[in-house]
Amino acid sequence: MLTKPRPVVQCLLAIGLGFWLAYITFINFRFFDRLLIPSSSFGYRNDFTSSKEGRSNITNVRKSSFLQNGSGSSSSNNYNYNARSKLPTLISAPTRQHQQDIMKSKIPHNSSKEAAHPIMHATKTYPKITMDDPSIQKLKNLGMNITESQLQYIPSWQQVTDMFGTEPVIIGLEQCEAFRKAVPFSNRTVLPAGSFNTGTNLFPEFFHTNCAGSFQRDIIQVNWGKHNLANARIDGYVINKPIYQAVPQEHILPVIMVRHPVTWMFSTCVHSYGARWKHNETNCPHLVNENKTDGSLVPLRVDYGYNHNGRTGTRYPSLIHFWRDWYQSYAANSLTFPRLMVRLEDVVYHPDIVLKKLCDCVGGRQRYDRIYVHKESVKMLKDRQRIKRNLTGSLTRGKETSGLISAWTKHASIASFWRKMNPRDQRAVKQTLELEDDLKLLKLFHYTLDGII
């Protein structure tokens, strides 16, 4: 005859069962994702296989899409294989079913040889910076007092121009004249859009402080949501607040803020906002799952304010795919509304030139003889304003953000951030941005992965 277990035994059994359930539910990351994301959204996967398998053997290739063909109608995905690399080459534009079709591909992976094949160029040696360097003069012109002790942290102007060129990169300036003709001066509105951590809080403060005109200053982002993909604008989505609904979207010239993908990933590890993936600040950007023998990617979910498929979250193969797909959505040639794409680095290093080009674009005029920029983080400034107004929520969430000197240093530290990435993640970035990017965003924005031109 069985006896009833003692309370102590019952307690131990319950604890053991609890640990077992926790392991099944949370340790297995893919199973945890299935609890959060509809099963139909699965399929985002990019496997890094053993080098024994040779170059990629790609099957069932499907592409997440933003483009349409020249006639405006959707076309099917047609790929050709490059005989040398065995990687797919896009022939016709993919359909518009964003985030539902997904590419599954493989690239060589050999963990035993990772350290022997770093993916980076030799780092250039620069002379020690002095107070006479153009970088220091530019910072002083922006109202900064630079001390000798700060010199070691500030990149020379030669370093900056080697990484980002001598002139800003602003895409879409040819659309300015048409925008001015179509929208009366008093109705023109210049507002930012961009992924997380790309200067969308900085831009409205920078532009409206320095460019005089009858521009909408009551709202601080495009009225379809600054972090939403371009399809929110295409579908006519408007934030459900009267102040946003009062502005016709045709009156808005969106300025799409772009940031170098390497520094962007490290900032997103600290301030992830609506991006959710398995990572921490010491394991960043964590694109490839080191615990899986097949080298599969670490999936990521992003919660947008608007999603054309009605889901609350959109799933990406990894963090770098999120950056690529987000900017592909705004860089697509099929988009018909005017837009400018501006690098955050140019707002930091060339604020005077960027302001003049943007202000001229919309028919404004520079407000002062000199450019005024915030010396501290705009996010921290807004957080203090929220506290004074007894508002809840925080942009910084108690974490460090960049002021002017910090930003000046951080954006020029691409090579350092690149070296911090493990070889698996470096390969994933190169595969995603150099081999699988049909719009060639790195070339479009004049970026190099390791920051060396």
Protein Blocks (a to p, Z undefined) as FASTA:
>chain_A
ZZdddfklmmmmmmmmmmmmmmmmmmmmmlmmmmmpcfklgoiacddddfklopaddehi
acddfbdcfkopacdddddddfklopacdfbdcdfbehkaccdddddddfklmmmmccbd
dddddddddfkbmklmmmmmnopacdfklmmmpccfklmmmmnojbdcdehjlmmmmmmm
mpcfklpccdddddehiopmmmmmmmmmmmgcjddfkbcbdfebjkbcfklmmnopacdb
fklmmpcfklpccddddddfklmmmmmmmmnojaccdddfklcghlacfkbmnlpacddd
dddfbdfklpabdcdfblklmmmmmmmmmmpmkbmbdcddddfklmmmmmmmmmmmmmmm
nopacfbfbdcddfbdfklmmmmmmmmnopgcjfklopacddfklmmmmmmmmmmmmmmp
cfklmmmmmmmmmmmmmnommlmnopafklpZZ
